[in-house]
């Protein structure tokens, strides 16, 4: 699922026009220029029936957009939502935007000039056998 999300975002010209290839899993590289995107799995819930696991999974993914300006971060978040919202195909049965929020780019007490928009999506997919 993570590889599919990466491929979808890297294949979206509106996203790569802003972030280039700087779309990471887990955390950004220290050398990354801005803007960049970080994807993190927040939760994953497999589905079961009376014979065991059905192979269907619903996974919540947090997508964080970082940039030097609020405008640039907002544009990147919009491009990501347009690329992913409602997508289905292959093992992906559906991608749905759950929430979006603007957050500080650093932990409480830290000072940072970065802007961050965080998007939560739910990805419904079938696990490979």
Secondary structure, DSSP 8 states (H G I E B T S, - for coil): -HHHHHHHHHT-HHHHHHHTT-EEESS--TT--SSEEEEEEEEEEEEEETTEEEEEEEEEEEEEEEESSHHHHHHHHHHHHHHHTT--BTTEEEEEEEEEEEEESS-TT-----EEEEEEEEEEEE---
